[in-house]
Each structure stands twice: as structure tokens, then as C-alpha cells.
Amino acid sequence: MTLPQHLTVPVDGGDLAVLHWPAADPGAPVVVAVHGITANALAWAGLARLLDGRVALYAPDLRGRAASRDLPGPWGLGRHAEDVAALIRHLDAGPVRLVGHSMGAWVSAVAATRHPELLADLVLVDGAVTFPLPEGVREEDALAAVLGPALARLSMAFESREAYRGFWQAHPAFAEWNEELDAYTQRDLIGEAPELVSSCVHEAITTDGAQVLLDPEAAGAIHRLTVPTQFLYAERGLLNEPQALYDEGRLAAAKVTVPTELLAGTSHYSIIWADRLAELLV
């Protein structure tokens, strides 16, 4: 596994933790990658391997997660969008390529609508398209259904790092375990055995998740984009189930007009380690 450099970037309330995989060529494109709701920057390690130094890749731990967990609230997608904008300005590399996955796609779309001058182009990965809640479905039930085990683990304590590893190895979407997945999941743990817990701040996760479901600015962002944008979606869902978050019919019903592409053979999680995504970013 290619080891990244560790950086911090000043943002409102403190310092945002950022991982950086350098480019072999100083003139290579700069890519900023925004992770999902309970993830962290090491989610992008597999993509960094595929990119193999052809771009300069920067991935923040979003506010309230991993090494950025001590940054204060308020939380919300707009708050993360401003943190991403602060990171891009700090890099001082001109317009960058921005890629966001899952909740990070909503964050990236909001950042793109607020600060289009900072972006050369945008890739949205299995996120950023919002659907109305079905009648009679409560917000908390919808959030639990969407996040599944990722939300449940926030209230769990683990007796050892091996126990946490076992929790993730049992996840249907992570059947092919590797060193990158191990490092990514272990980055989430804080505390001491036998009371190891997720680094995610619970209030941050629930606030951000509610905005994914209900925030008007986030829901409308994909329809107001002015930068070149590509939307990639997975063939399978969060638990590797056949029903994915998106399909051709759902995207048509949502009136998505940016170019879309199905990545066959991917789940909601594995899509960010797809060769096709790396191709779009080089």
C-alpha cells in the first residue's frame, strides 16, 4: 500500500486533517477526494494505488471524523463544502478536479455550486441525487435504512482491533479483504481496548445524514452545476445487494441531466476503487 503524507489545513474552528498522495510529475493534475458519511480519508487508498502518481491526490478527513473529529460544529453539508473550498484555496494550484463519494458527492456538488471558480471538473460517485422520502416514512427510519451497519457501529464498543476488523470483514460488500481496507477501517478507531469506539461524532453523522435526505440546497445542487460533471453509479447497493441506490429509471425520474455512467460489477463501496474512476481523473 502506498503511504500518504499527512497535512493539516486551517479551516473555521481549527485544522482539517488531509492525506496527500504526491504526483510523480509536478505538473500533474490536482485531485481532491471527499469521502462518505462515516468514512475517512483512507477510503481513497485504493484509488491512489490505481492513479499511481499520475495526479496529486488530496483527501480530507471530514469534520467530525478520524483525525478531524475534534473540529467543532455546527455540522452539515454546507459546512463540509466550505472546508473543502478552504482546502482547495490552501493548495493554491488553480482549479482542481473534485471527486465525491456517497455523502461526499452531495458535499462536492454543494461546493461546486457555491465556488465553481475553484473547480476544473467534478465527478460524483453514487451520491448527490436526492429522492423524496416515501409518504409515512420517518426520517430516522430512512437514515437507518440507508446507512445500515455503518450507523449501528457508532454506538458499539469493541474489545480489540481484531474484533473491529471482524466486524468489517463480515460486511457483505467487503468480502475481498486487503491491506488498504484494513488500514482504512482501523483509522476509524479511537480509545483503548476493551473500549475501542468509532471516531465519528454521532451528532455530526446524524445531522449530515438528515441533510442528505432533506436539505433543499443539497438536493438541488446537482441541477445547478456549471462545471463539467460526470455521474458514476454502482450496479449493487450498500450491502452488495442487487438493488442499488441508483438505476437508469431512478435517475431519469430525478431529471438528472449531467452525463451518467453505470460501473458494472461494483457495489456502493467498491465503486471508488474502479479503474474507470481512475481513468476519469488522470
N, C-alpha and C positions, 0 to 999 in steps of 0.2 A: 504494500500500500504506500502510495506517495504521501509523505508527511507534509502538511501545510505549515506556513508561517502563521504566527499569532499576532494580531494587531488590535489596537483599540482606536475608536473614532469618537471624538466629542459629540454628544447629542444632548438634547434637553434633559437635564437631570443627572448627567453622568457620562460614562463611557460605554459605547456599544462594542462588544467583542466581535471580532471579524477574523475568519480564517482566509488565508491567501495562498493559492497555488500559483507560483510565478510562471510567466511565459518564457520560453527559450529565446524568443526574439523580442527586444524592447519595443518594437513597433507593432506587436501583435494586438488584436482586438482585446478590449477590456469587457469582461462579462461579470455582472453582479447577479447572484442567485439567491432567491428568497424562499425559505423552507416553509413547510406546512405547520399546522396549528400546534401540535405537541412535539414537533421535531426539533432539530438543531442543525448547526452549520455542517456537521459531518455527514448529514444526509447526502451531500453533494460529492463525497469522496469518490464514488464510482464514476460519476460524470467527469471528475478531474482526471481520473485514470484514462478514460476514453479520449479526453481532449489532449492529453499527453503533451502539455506545454505549448500547445498551439494558440492558446489565449491566456491572458492573465485573469484568473478566476478569483472573485472575492465573494465570500458567503458570510453574512452576519448571523450570529445567534440573536434572534428577535428578542425584544424587550420582554422580560418575564420568563425567559428560557435559558437553560445551561449557563454559560459564563456571563450572560446579560440578565440573569434573573434578579439581580439587585437594583436594576434600574427601576425608578418609581413609576406608578401610574400617573394619570389615568391611562387606561388601556384602550384598545380599539384599532380598527384597520387604518383609519386616517393617521393615528399616532405612529404606527409602523411605517406608513408611507412617507411620513416626514423624516423618520430615522433613515430610511433607505435613501431619500433625497440628500440628507446630510452626508451619508457615506459617499455618494457619487460626487458631490461637491468636494469633499475632502480628497478624493483621488485626483482631482484636477487633471483628468485625462480626456476632457471633451465628452461629447455624447457617448454613452456606453450601451452595450446590449444588456437588456434586463430580462431575466427569466424567473418566473414564479410558479411554484407548485402548490396545488391544493389551496389552503388559505393564502399562501404566499402569492398565488395568482391574483386573488382579489386585491391584496396589498399592492402588487405590481401594477394592476390596472388603475387603481386609485392614484398611485404615484405618477403614472403616465398621463392621466388626465389633468392632474394638478401641475406637473412640471415636465411638459413634453420636450422642452429645450434640453433636458438632461439626457435624453434617450436617442440612440440611433435606431433601435428597433426593439421589439418586445415579443417574447414567447410566453404564452400562457399554457400551463400544463395541468390538465384535469382539474380546473377550477376557474373561477371568475364568472361563471354563468349561474345566475340565481333563479330558482323556481319558487313560486308561491307555496306556502305551506297548505297542504290539503285541509279542507274545512274540518274543524273539530280536532285537529292535531295540535297538541300543546308544544310550545317552544322547547321546553326541557326534554320532552319525549323525542322530538325531532333531532335535537342536539345529540342525545344519547344514541339514536339510531345511526346518525351519520358518523360519529366518532368511534362508536363501538368500544373495543378493548382499550383504545388509546385514552379515552376519558376515564374508564374504570381504574386504570393503574394509578391515577393521580391521588386516589385515596388509599392506596395499598402501601404497605411496608414490606421490604424484602430482607431476609436474614443474611443474604450474601450476594456478591456479584454473580456468582454462579446461578443462584435462584432467579435473578433478574434475567440472566441470559436464557434460562429455561423458559421463562415467561414469553420472551420474544420468539424463541425457536419453535414454540407451539403455535405461533400465529400462522394461519394458512397462507398468507402472502409471502412469508419469509422461509419457505421450505428449503431453499438453497442457501444455507448459511455460509458466510465467508468473513474474512478479517475486517473488511470495510463495514459490514453490518454490525459486527461485534463492537468495533470502536465507536460507531455512531450511537448504538443503544447504551453503551457504557458511559458515554459522555453525559447522558441524561441524569445519572445517579448522583445524589449528594447524601451527606450524613455518614454515619458509621454503622457497621454491622453490629447487631442484627436489626437495625432500624434504618436501612437504606431506603430512600424515597426519591421520587421523580423531582427534578429541579424545577419543573413547570409550576409557576404561580397559579393556583387554582382560579383566582378571580380573573387573572389575565385570560386564561383559556375560555372560561365561560362567557366573559364579555366579548372577546373576539369571535367566539363561535356564534353568539346571538347576532352579531353584526353580519356574519356570513349569511345567516338566514334571513335577516330582516332589514339591514341598513340600506336606505334608498340610494345613497351615494355609491356604495359598493355595488349594488345591483345594477345601477345604470352606467357604471364606468365602462364596461365593455362596448356599450353602444355610443360612447362619446370619444373614442380613441382617435387621435390624429397622427399617431406614429405608425410605421409599418408593423403589423402584428400577425403572428401565426398562432393558431389554437390547436394544441395536440390533445387527444383524449385516448384513454385506455380502453382496451377491449373487455377488461374484467374489473370487478369492484374492489372495495377496501379489504374484504376478506377473501379475495381471489374468486368471488362468486361470479356466475355468468352475467348477472345484471350489473352493468357498470353504472357509474354516475351519469354518464352521457352516452347518447347514441344519436344517429342521424336524425331521427324523428324528434327527439327532445331538443336538439339544437335548432332545428327548423321551427319548432313551436316557440322557442325563446327568441326567434328572429335574430340569430347571430349572423352577422354579415362579414366578419373577418374570415380569412381562409382557414378551413379546419382540416384536420388530418387524423384518422384513426391509426394508432400504432398497434398492429396485430400482435397478439401474444403477450401483451403487457397487462399488469394489474395497476391499480391506483398508485401503488408504491413503486413497483419495478419500472414504471414508465420513465422515471428520471435517470435510469441507468441504460437507456436505449441508445443504440448507435445513431438513430435518426435525430434525436435531440442534439447530440454532439455535432452532427453534420450541420445543423442549422445555426450553430453558434460559432463556427470557425470562419 
